[in-house]
């Protein structure tokens, strides 16, 4: 019994020792699982924080992207938002401190003009319990892409009825110099820093967007796009250094005692524009109720860079200097998988009259034409398109992108100066093809017809816009109210940034901005000849050194004019009395009162950031 009892005791002691080891192992395992749960929970929590911070950084920074080649402002804003949303600091460079978030950035602009900005951030998370198995930290990674549209559809013309008066579009050839007035078309622009000019080297395309209202197809199936004077050809003087022509006047002029027809002349060299002053502005009627000019020449014949004497006027009219311009119509379609593709509609290349680059005689000088389309009743000659037609059935535009809310459709016109050094003045109109037998192809006859009967050439809601940038040529010496962009009411309180390029010859200050929906006594901003007193100047927005209207040769107005969209804030209005916070805003067109001078080529660039949104 004693021996048996002793053996039982030894057996129990052995089992007890095994249990202690087992319990210890279980405790270690339990602690490991607890540690795993804690560290995994930490990783998930930090991952959620990082995702939120990266989304916020992308949304905040994308509207700071003005040029994709300069992301410094976006970088600063992204870093600020990462810092404010995470309990660590952030840096673009590799960090030796494991608690530092690092991020990379990239930006691009797609074919629709949408600006996209991507942020990719990494964050090493220090682990606690999993260190026992050799895991010191865990690298989190998050990315987000935000986008916005800088809604800068600039009205291409003061008028949508196809009458040509105070200005027209104009581009110079790639062999020209930017100080002639076109900032982008010359192959080697001279303005700004090399970094600022980098993305504009090579052939540049100005993009126009043609808005077709959502209800347009309730009344019309076809759209006609017309180009005024798409060539770069100047007719020669017919009377020494003058061009003499028979000028037909408007009914308004005749009603005020003027002669129906007069023989008048303009005096200028063949290389220059030539506009006959009709004197109709002298009868005191609104500008759009008379016909101020009888057009003879609209283009400028200029020698190019590398000619040995620099860019400028040649000694005599030289067709080989004329600029050949390509016009391309397209639309964007959405595939079933959501991808967006650009679909060409038609293409036309303007003529130069040098006997080398042209194919046929299209006789488009001072004519409104629609390449590949049915001719207007008095059009001098057919104008063939390279393919397609500038008049087309909208039902044939398969899967065209439409605005989900309004049903608006958009047709795109790309304008590229492909050779030459001269200025090519042109204009664009779009609308229904209802006037082929009633409205003239000739610019002067058409102008008189439209002034006499303002409803005779309606675009029926179709409007042409320059996307962000607009190359202009001023035809008028007096100040003119120029509608720039439409600003919807939801943009109250935001800032619009407006700048001009090469405002020099004949231009003079001041320039005044206002809205057509608000009395100028309630809100307007005038910029005179002293940048230190400009109304947008603040300690944070230094306008020192900004060039003055009329003295900006080969340069942009910089910094851009900062124009707050007015709003009404009762508390701020009571505190400051500022027009910016004391003026209710219900939407309207931003208008510039500007004296551009006669025959001065310059450019507009306007930026108004739409609300950003996440795309990835």
C-alpha positions as a printed Julia matrix, in Angstrom:
616×3 Matrix{Float64}:
   0.0     0.0      0.0
   2.78    2.35     0.86
   4.61    1.64    -2.34
   1.43    1.99    -4.33
   0.63    5.27    -2.63
   4.1     6.63    -3.43
   3.79    5.68    -7.07
   0.44    7.49    -7.3
   1.92   10.63    -5.8
   4.82   10.67    -8.27
   2.37   10.27   -11.13
   0.24   13.18    -9.92
   3.3    15.42    -9.54
   4.31   14.67   -13.11
   0.85   15.53   -14.42
   0.87   18.73   -12.39
   4.18   19.8    -13.97
   2.87   19.12   -17.42
  -0.21   21.19   -16.73
   1.89   24.16   -15.66
   3.86   24.01   -18.88
   0.67   23.65   -20.89
  -0.96   26.54   -19.08
   2.12   28.66   -19.67
   2.03   27.83   -23.35
  -1.67   28.6    -23.48
  -1.07   31.93   -21.77
   1.65   32.79   -24.28
  -0.64   31.8    -27.13
  -3.48   33.76   -25.63
  -1.25   36.8    -25.25
  -0.14   36.35   -28.85
  -3.74   36.29   -30.02
  -4.54   39.3    -27.85
  -1.47   41.07   -29.23
  -2.46   40.15   -32.75
  -5.95   41.5    -32.15
  -4.6    44.71   -30.65
  -2.05   45.32   -33.41
  -4.47   44.37   -36.18
  -7.04   46.68   -34.65
  -4.42   49.42   -34.56
  -3.58   48.79   -38.21
  -7.24   49.02   -39.22
  -7.75   52.19   -37.18
  -4.64   53.84   -38.61
  -5.6    52.7    -42.1
  -8.97   54.42   -41.77
  -7.22   57.57   -40.55
  -4.78   57.48   -43.46
  -7.52   56.92   -46.04
  -9.5    59.84   -44.65
  -6.43   62.08   -44.57
  -5.37   61.2    -48.12
  -8.88   61.82   -49.45
  -8.93   65.21   -47.72
  -5.45   66.07   -49.01
  -6.35   65.22   -52.61
  -9.61   67.18   -52.48
  -7.92   70.21   -50.94
  -4.89   70.21   -53.24
  -6.46   69.55   -56.64
  -7.83   73.08   -57.01
  -4.3    74.39   -56.42
  -3.17   72.73   -59.66
  -3.05   75.51   -62.23
  -0.32   74.03   -64.42
   0.56   70.34   -64.22
   4.25   71.23   -64.47
   4.17   73.22   -61.23
   2.71   71.36   -58.24
   4.32   73.4    -55.48
   1.09   74.96   -54.27
  -0.69   71.61   -54.42
   2.19   69.97   -52.52
   1.95   72.52   -49.74
  -1.82   72.16   -49.45
  -1.67   68.36   -49.46
   0.98   68.37   -46.73
  -1.11   70.75   -44.64
  -4.13   68.49   -44.81
  -2.13   65.37   -44.07
  -0.65   67.12   -41.05
  -4.03   68.27   -39.8
  -5.68   64.87   -40.21
  -2.88   62.64   -38.88
  -0.95   62.7    -35.58
   2.34   62.91   -37.5
   4.17   65.22   -39.87
   4.39   64.7    -43.62
   7.12   65.15   -46.18
   7.72   64.57   -49.85
  11.18   63.18   -49.18
  12.1    59.85   -47.7
  11.88   60.02   -43.93
  14.38   58.5    -41.53
  11.88   58.92   -38.72
   9.5    55.93   -38.95
   6.66   58.09   -37.63
   6.73   60.32   -40.7
   4.2    59.94   -43.51
   5.67   60.24   -46.98
   3.64   60.96   -50.09
   4.0    61.23   -53.84
   1.89   63.37   -56.15
   1.02   63.58   -59.81
  -1.34   65.66   -61.94
  -2.73   65.59   -65.45
  -5.41   67.2    -67.57
  -7.57   64.92   -69.69
  -9.08   65.67   -73.09
 -12.25   67.03   -71.51
 -10.3    69.65   -69.59
 -10.74   67.86   -66.26
  -7.78   68.38   -63.92
  -6.83   65.3    -61.89
  -4.47   65.23   -58.92
  -3.32   61.98   -57.31
  -1.81   61.54   -53.84
  -0.15   58.32   -52.68
   0.85   58.23   -49.01
   2.72   55.65   -46.94
   2.72   55.46   -43.14
   4.85   53.0    -41.12
   2.82   51.94   -38.06
   4.83   50.86   -35.01
   3.53   47.57   -33.62
   3.41   46.63   -29.94
   2.8    42.96   -29.25
   3.87   41.52   -32.59
   7.41   42.67   -31.95
   7.87   39.41   -30.05
   7.74   37.58   -33.38
  10.0    40.08   -35.14
   7.47   42.49   -36.67
   8.61   45.99   -35.71
   6.2    47.96   -37.89
   3.63   47.63   -40.66
   3.66   49.86   -43.76
   0.28   51.34   -44.64
  -0.32   52.71   -48.12
  -3.26   54.74   -49.39
  -3.97   56.66   -52.57
  -6.68   58.99   -53.78
  -7.34   60.92   -56.96
  -9.43   64.07   -56.94
 -10.58   66.09   -59.93
 -12.22   69.35   -60.82
 -13.2    71.34   -63.85
 -11.84   74.87   -63.97
 -15.11   76.07   -65.52
 -13.59   78.68   -67.74
 -15.77   78.55   -70.81
 -14.95   82.03   -72.15
 -17.47   83.51   -74.55
 -15.76   83.47   -77.94
 -17.66   86.53   -79.13
 -19.71   89.41   -77.79
 -22.49   88.25   -80.09
 -24.01   84.86   -80.92
 -25.76   85.95   -84.13
 -22.7    85.83   -86.38
 -22.21   89.59   -86.75
 -18.57   90.67   -86.64
 -17.84   94.0    -84.95
 -15.36   94.84   -82.2
 -13.11   91.76   -82.16
 -12.34   88.38   -83.66
 -10.24   85.31   -82.86
  -6.61   85.35   -84.03
  -3.6    83.02   -83.98
  -0.04   83.5    -85.18
   1.97   80.83   -86.96
   4.49   78.56   -85.2
   7.39   80.51   -86.75
   6.24   83.72   -85.12
   7.24   85.29   -81.79
   5.03   85.45   -78.73
   5.55   89.2    -78.47
   3.3    89.52   -81.52
   0.39   88.7    -79.19
  -0.18   84.92   -79.3
   1.3    83.31   -76.15
   1.12   79.68   -77.23
   1.24   79.14   -81.01
   4.89   80.23   -81.55
   7.25   77.28   -81.18
   9.54   79.15   -78.8
   7.52   81.61   -76.71
   9.55   84.28   -74.94
   7.43   84.96   -71.86
   7.89   83.53   -68.36
  10.44   81.04   -67.11
  11.52   77.92   -69.03
   9.51   75.84   -66.57
   6.37   77.91   -67.18
   6.77   77.62   -70.96
   7.71   73.94   -71.0
   4.26   72.46   -71.66
   3.57   74.93   -74.48
   6.56   74.07   -76.66
   5.71   72.58   -80.05
   2.47   72.98   -81.99
  -0.26   74.29   -79.73
  -4.0    73.77   -80.1
  -6.65   76.21   -78.92
  -9.77   74.28   -77.98
 -13.27   75.66   -78.36
 -16.4    74.09   -76.93
 -19.74   74.46   -78.67
 -22.68   74.11   -76.31
 -25.81   72.59   -77.84
 -28.78   73.07   -75.46
 -30.64   70.03   -74.24
 -33.83   71.07   -76.05
 -32.14   71.98   -79.35
 -33.05   68.65   -80.93
 -36.73   69.28   -80.19
 -36.53   71.76   -83.08
 -33.49   70.78   -85.16
 -31.69   67.58   -86.05
 -28.64   69.19   -87.69
 -25.97   71.57   -86.46
 -23.95   73.82   -88.75
 -20.55   75.17   -87.68
 -19.3    78.13   -89.72
 -15.81   79.62   -89.88
 -15.22   83.22   -90.84
 -12.13   83.82   -93.0
 -10.32   80.57   -92.07
  -7.49   81.45   -94.47
  -4.52   83.79   -93.99
  -4.87   85.65   -97.29
  -5.05   89.43   -97.68
  -6.5    91.12  -100.74
  -4.29   93.84  -102.21
  -5.06   97.55  -102.35
  -6.87   98.75  -105.48
  -6.01  102.46  -105.34
  -2.38  103.09  -104.47
  -1.97  102.65  -100.73
  -5.74  102.54  -100.26
  -8.57  100.12  -100.83
 -11.71  101.78  -102.16
 -15.04   99.98  -101.84
 -18.77  100.56  -102.14
 -20.2   100.53   -98.62
 -23.87   99.66   -98.05
 -25.28  101.21   -94.88
 -27.78   99.93   -92.34
 -31.39  101.07   -92.12
 -30.57  102.84   -88.84
 -28.0   105.01   -90.6
 -30.38  105.77   -93.46
 -33.19  106.63   -91.03
 -30.87  109.19   -89.44
 -30.33  110.96   -92.77
 -27.35  109.03   -94.08
 -26.8   107.9    -97.64
 -27.78  104.28   -98.4
 -24.54  103.66  -100.3
 -21.18  105.44  -100.2
 -17.77  105.03  -101.78
 -15.3   104.89   -98.9
 -11.73  103.74   -98.39
  -9.27  102.49   -95.79
  -5.59  103.33   -95.95
  -2.97  100.75   -94.94
  -0.27   98.58   -96.44
  -1.24   95.24   -97.95
   0.47   93.45   -95.07
  -1.93   94.96   -92.52
  -5.62   94.73   -91.71
  -7.81   97.3    -93.41
 -11.19   98.28   -91.95
 -13.28  101.07   -93.45
 -14.87  103.27   -90.8
 -18.55  103.57   -91.77
 -19.09  106.48   -89.3
 -22.31  104.79   -88.16
 -21.24  105.02   -84.5
 -21.58  108.8    -84.8
 -25.4   108.72   -84.79
 -25.48  107.86   -81.09
 -27.19  104.48   -81.2
 -25.98  101.45   -79.22
 -23.0    99.75   -80.8
 -24.92   96.61   -81.77
 -27.6    98.7    -83.51
 -25.18   99.96   -86.17
 -22.43   98.55   -88.38
 -19.17  100.27   -87.36
 -16.81   98.62   -89.88
 -16.68   97.56   -93.49
 -14.02   94.82   -93.56
 -11.41   94.75   -96.33
  -8.56   92.81   -94.7
  -8.53   90.97   -91.37
  -5.14   89.2    -91.35
  -1.6    90.44   -90.73
   1.21   89.31   -93.04
   4.33   88.97   -90.88
   7.82   87.56   -91.2
   8.87   85.0    -88.65
  11.61   84.17   -86.2
  14.85   83.2    -87.93
  14.34   85.63   -90.8
  17.46   87.52   -89.73
  15.53   90.61   -88.68
  13.14   89.08   -86.15
   9.37   88.91   -86.23
   7.5    91.82   -87.78
   6.13   93.27   -90.98
   7.94   92.43   -94.22
   8.77   95.08   -96.78
   6.06   93.76   -99.08
   3.19   91.29   -98.89
   4.75   87.8    -98.86
   2.3    84.85   -99.11
   4.97   82.34   -98.01
   4.79   83.95   -94.54
   1.04   83.32   -94.27
  -0.17   80.98   -91.54
  -1.83   77.69   -92.36
  -4.44   76.83   -89.73
  -6.12   73.48   -89.09
  -9.7    73.27   -87.79
 -10.92   69.94   -86.36
 -14.4    69.08   -85.12
 -14.97   66.21   -82.7
 -17.1    64.97   -79.82
 -16.6    62.73   -76.82
 -18.46   59.45   -76.52
 -18.84   57.2    -73.51
 -18.36   53.47   -74.03
 -20.38   50.84   -72.22
 -17.47   50.25   -69.84
 -17.44   53.92   -68.85
 -14.32   54.91   -70.79
 -14.35   58.18   -72.74
 -13.15   58.39   -76.34
 -12.78   61.34   -78.71
 -14.54   60.82   -82.04
 -13.56   63.0    -85.05
 -16.35   64.65   -87.06
 -14.56   66.69   -89.72
 -11.36   68.57   -90.52
 -10.43   71.53   -92.67
  -7.11   73.31   -93.28
  -7.22   77.0    -94.18
  -5.47   78.32   -97.27
  -2.46   80.63   -97.54
  -2.3    81.65  -101.22
   1.39   80.86  -101.7
   0.93   78.43  -104.61
   2.58   75.62  -102.63
   0.61   74.61   -99.55
  -2.94   74.95  -100.9
  -5.12   72.44  -102.67
  -7.52   74.29  -104.95
  -9.02   77.78  -104.65
 -11.59   77.94  -101.86
 -12.02   81.75  -101.9
 -12.72   81.97   -98.17
 -11.24   85.45   -97.63
 -13.82   87.54   -95.69
 -16.41   84.77   -96.14
 -18.41   82.7    -93.66
 -18.11   79.05   -94.74
 -18.93   75.57   -93.47
 -16.4    73.12   -94.98
 -17.94   70.07   -96.62
 -21.46   71.44   -96.1
 -24.08   72.85   -98.5
 -23.1    76.27   -99.8
 -24.68   79.59   -98.85
 -26.57   81.21  -101.75
 -23.82   83.74  -102.6
 -20.76   81.75  -101.51
 -17.99   82.26  -104.11
 -16.77   78.65  -104.28
 -17.19   75.22  -102.7
 -15.1    74.63   -99.57
 -14.32   70.91   -99.25
 -13.5    69.3    -95.93
 -10.69   66.75   -95.68
 -13.29   64.33   -94.32
 -16.8    64.64   -92.97
 -18.66   67.92   -92.9
 -19.0    70.96   -90.64
 -22.76   70.47   -90.94
 -23.93   67.19   -89.44
 -26.87   65.33   -87.94
 -26.67   65.19   -84.16
 -28.44   61.83   -84.19
 -25.34   60.38   -85.86
 -23.12   61.21   -82.87
 -23.35   57.81   -81.23
 -23.11   57.74   -77.41
 -22.24   61.44   -77.19
 -21.65   62.63   -73.65
 -24.52   64.71   -72.32
 -24.92   66.71   -69.14
 -26.96   64.52   -66.8
 -28.97   67.46   -65.44
 -29.49   69.69   -68.48
 -29.1    67.32   -71.41
 -26.59   69.73   -72.98
 -24.26   68.29   -75.62
 -20.81   69.61   -76.5
 -19.0    69.69   -79.81
 -15.28   70.51   -79.74
 -13.34   72.6    -82.24
  -9.54   72.39   -82.13
  -7.66   75.22   -83.86
  -3.95   74.72   -84.57
  -1.55   76.97   -86.47
   0.57   74.4    -88.32
   2.92   76.55   -90.44
   3.79   80.15   -91.22
   4.41   83.27   -89.14
   1.5    85.62   -89.89
  -1.64   86.41   -87.95
  -4.73   84.52   -89.04
  -7.88   86.31   -87.93
 -11.01   84.15   -87.88
 -14.31   83.66   -86.06
 -16.69   80.8    -85.25
 -20.48   80.56   -85.31
 -22.71   77.54   -84.75
 -26.45   77.02   -85.0
 -29.19   75.53   -87.15
 -28.67   75.38   -90.96
 -31.8    77.43   -91.64
 -30.29   80.49   -93.33
 -28.48   79.22   -96.42
 -30.87   81.07   -98.74
 -31.33   84.24   -96.68
 -28.09   85.23   -94.91
 -24.99   86.1    -96.95
 -21.63   84.39   -96.84
 -19.92   87.78   -97.23
 -19.06   89.3    -93.84
 -20.09   92.85   -94.73
 -23.4    91.92   -96.31
 -24.15   89.61   -93.39
 -23.37   92.31   -90.83
 -25.84   94.7    -92.46
 -28.51   91.98   -92.75
 -28.24   91.09   -89.05
 -28.23   94.71   -87.85
 -31.31   95.43   -89.97
 -33.11   92.33   -88.7
 -31.62   91.15   -85.38
 -33.62   87.91   -85.35
 -32.61   86.9    -88.86
 -29.67   84.69   -87.86
 -30.36   83.08   -84.49
 -28.11   80.38   -83.05
 -31.16   79.08   -81.13
 -29.23   78.77   -77.89
 -26.03   77.32   -79.32
 -22.97   79.12   -77.95
 -19.24   78.96   -78.7
 -16.67   79.16   -75.9
 -12.91   79.14   -75.63
 -11.79   76.61   -73.05
  -9.69   78.49   -70.51
  -7.7    80.48   -73.07
  -8.95   82.77   -75.8
  -6.76   84.37   -78.52
  -8.25   87.71   -79.5
  -7.73   90.58   -81.9
  -9.26   93.94   -81.02
 -10.9    95.9    -83.85
 -12.1    98.87   -81.81
 -10.34  101.86   -80.3
 -12.97  102.73   -77.67
 -13.71  100.82   -74.44
 -16.05   97.88   -75.04
 -18.03   95.72   -72.63
 -16.78   92.17   -73.22
 -18.76   89.28   -71.68
 -16.22   86.77   -70.37
 -17.85   83.89   -68.5
 -21.15   82.94   -66.9
 -20.88   82.45   -63.15
 -23.66   80.37   -61.52
 -25.12   81.46   -58.15
 -23.53   78.59   -56.22
 -20.12   80.16   -56.82
 -20.88   83.14   -54.6
 -17.93   83.77   -52.3
 -15.34   82.09   -54.53
 -12.52   83.8    -56.41
 -12.12   84.2    -60.17
  -8.62   84.71   -61.54
  -8.4    86.65   -64.81
  -5.24   87.51   -66.71
  -4.42   88.98   -70.11
  -1.42   88.4    -72.34
   0.41   91.06   -74.35
  -1.99   93.9    -73.69
   0.06   96.63   -75.34
  -0.46   98.38   -78.69
  -3.37  100.8    -78.4
  -4.66   99.36   -75.12
  -4.92  101.63   -72.09
  -6.1   101.44   -68.49
  -8.3   101.16   -66.62
  -9.99   97.78   -66.96
 -13.22   97.36   -64.99
 -14.95   94.09   -64.12
 -18.64   93.85   -63.27
 -21.65   91.54   -63.64
 -24.49   92.06   -66.06
 -26.91   91.04   -63.28
 -25.67   93.6    -60.71
 -25.53   97.38   -60.9
 -21.93   98.59   -61.11
 -22.69  100.89   -58.19
 -23.3    97.77   -56.08
 -20.31   95.74   -57.26
 -17.43   96.39   -59.65
 -13.63   96.32   -59.54
 -11.48   98.8    -61.46
  -7.75   98.32   -62.05
  -5.92  101.52   -62.95
  -2.31  102.43   -63.66
  -0.91  101.84   -60.15
  -0.69   98.16   -59.14
  -0.03   99.14   -55.53
  -3.57  100.51   -55.27
  -5.35   97.74   -57.14
  -8.49   96.59   -55.29
  -7.39   92.95   -54.99
  -4.15   93.84   -53.19
  -3.76   92.36   -49.7
  -0.75   91.45   -47.53
  -1.19   87.86   -48.75
  -1.76   88.82   -52.41
   1.0    91.18   -53.45
   0.29   93.01   -56.71
   3.63   94.84   -56.78
   5.18   94.46   -60.21
   1.92   93.63   -61.98
   2.07   95.07   -65.49
  -0.47   97.7    -66.41
  -2.95   97.42   -69.28
  -1.19   98.76   -72.38
   2.32   97.91   -71.14
   2.33   94.11   -70.98
   4.28   93.25   -74.12
   5.09   89.53   -74.24
   3.92   89.03   -70.67
   0.87   88.07   -68.66
  -0.82   90.29   -66.13
   0.74   88.71   -63.05
  -0.49   88.03   -60.51
  -3.83   87.54   -62.18
  -6.67   89.85   -61.25
  -8.37   88.23   -58.26
 -12.1    88.87   -58.46
 -14.26   87.69   -55.55
 -17.7    86.52   -56.62
 -19.94   88.71   -54.46
 -22.09   87.24   -51.73
 -24.17   88.42   -48.79
 -23.0    87.67   -45.27
 -24.93   89.7    -42.72
 -22.3    89.6    -39.99
 -19.36   90.34   -42.28
 -21.3    93.04   -44.08
 -22.07   94.78   -40.79
 -18.43   94.5    -39.74
 -16.72   95.56   -42.97
 -19.27   97.1    -45.33
 -17.37   95.52   -48.23
 -19.18   95.11   -51.55
 -17.8    91.57   -51.68
 -19.91   90.45   -48.71
 -22.8    92.93   -48.97
 -24.05   92.04   -52.45
 -26.47   89.13   -52.99
 -25.48   87.15   -56.08
 -27.96   85.16   -58.15
 -25.71   84.33   -61.07
 -24.64   86.42   -64.04
 -22.05   87.09   -66.71
 -18.69   88.53   -65.71
 -18.05   91.49   -68.02
 -14.81   93.38   -68.68
 -14.9    96.99   -69.82
 -11.67   97.1    -71.8
 -10.0    99.38   -74.33
  -8.07   96.93   -76.49
  -6.94   99.32   -79.2
  -7.08   98.96   -82.96
  -5.65   95.74   -84.45
  -4.02   94.59   -81.19
  -3.69   90.85   -80.67
  -3.81   89.63   -77.08
  -5.09   86.71   -75.02
  -7.47   86.0    -72.14
  -6.97   83.28   -69.56
  -9.57   82.74   -66.83
  -9.71   80.27   -63.96
 -12.67   79.53   -61.71
 -12.33   76.31   -59.79
 -15.44   74.14   -59.65
 -16.02   72.05   -56.5
 -13.58   69.12   -56.45
 -14.65   65.5    -56.28
 -13.01   62.12   -55.75
 -12.65   59.85   -58.75
 -10.5    57.11   -57.19
